[in-house]
Amino acid sequence: MDQNELIVKVEEALEEIRPFLQSDGGDISLLSIEDGKVVHVKLEGACVGCTVNQMTLKSGVEMTIKKYAPQIERVVNVE
């Protein structure tokens, strides 16, 4: 999978999880993909100050992205 295909897959994954974040007043944006393995995102809105945002990032966002793009090793929130 080339970089463009990877970006499309990650965006598709974010579209799947975005409604859940938005229902709680948050959102998420893709910032970059490093070496085809590390996704950099930015949590927005209510997600910024949320005490469980790291759990959401790992068990929700990262899991969903890996479903679409198994080569992704981790997802990092850039504040």
Secondary structure, DSSP 8 states (H G I E B T S, - for coil): --HHHHHHHHHHHHHHHHHHHHHTTEEEEEEEEETTTEEEEEEEETTTT-TTHHHIIIIIIIHHHHHH-TT--EEEE--
